[in-house]
Amino acid sequence: MELLLFSKYLFPIGINLGGNEFVEILAEKYKGYIASLDHDFYAGYSSLDEIIEEFELNGFHQANLDQQTDLLCDQKLGMAWLMAKSTKEFFQQFLYCDQDFQSYIEDMNQYMIDKY
């Protein structure tokens, strides 16, 4: 699974019907934020080094863990879309549970903006 490439930077908490993962960011600037990862962004890569080279993340290997996390979650890169400042906020804003206790994440396209 390609998401394992990011395991020291991101913690998976779910997946939507389109295959995009929801993750908690584990370090630095966006620590604790919930993001949606575009699975098409990293699908097919077998190593983090391939991604670093492809997207020209210069200085990645020289950076510390916090700086590396910030590089991967940079909004200009486009891999991670910030959804909420915390897990609590994410569930309050996006989780829907019906009368049968079936739950899913509501349509988020309207929320994926540069609000953070």
Residue pairs with C-beta under 8 A, 6 or more apart in sequence:
2 39
2 42
2 43
2 44
2 45
3 10
3 12
3 21
3 23
3 37
3 42
5 42
5 45
5 47
5 48
5 51
6 23
6 37
6 42
6 48
6 72
8 26
8 65
9 25
9 26
9 27
9 65
9 68
9 69
9 72
9 73
10 23
10 24
10 25
10 26
10 35
10 37
10 72
10 80
11 23
11 24
11 26
12 21
12 22
12 23
13 22
13 23
13 24
13 34
13 87
14 21
14 22
14 105
15 21
15 22
16 22
16 36
16 105
17 104
18 39
19 39
20 36
20 37
20 38
20 39
21 36
21 37
21 39
22 34
22 35
22 36
22 37
22 83
22 90
22 105
23 34
23 35
23 36
23 37
23 80
24 32
24 33
24 34
24 87
25 31
25 32
25 33
25 34
25 35
25 69
25 73
25 80
26 69
27 65
27 66
27 69
27 70
28 65
28 66
28 67
28 69
28 70
29 66
29 69
29 70
29 73
30 69
30 70
30 73
30 82
30 116
31 69
32 85
32 86
32 87
33 82
33 83
33 84
33 85
33 86
33 116
34 82
34 83
34 84
34 86
34 87
34 89
34 90
35 73
35 80
35 81
35 82
35 83
36 80
36 81
36 83
36 108
36 112
37 79
37 80
37 81
38 78
38 79
38 80
38 81
41 78
41 79
42 51
42 79
45 51
45 54
51 57
52 60
52 61
55 77
57 71
57 72
57 77
60 68
60 71
63 71
71 77
72 79
72 80
73 79
73 80
73 82
75 81
75 82
75 114
81 112
82 112
82 115
82 116
83 90
83 93
83 94
83 108
83 111
83 112
84 90
84 93
84 94
85 116
93 111
94 105
94 106
94 108
94 111
95 103
95 104
95 105
95 106
96 103
96 104
96 105
96 106
97 103
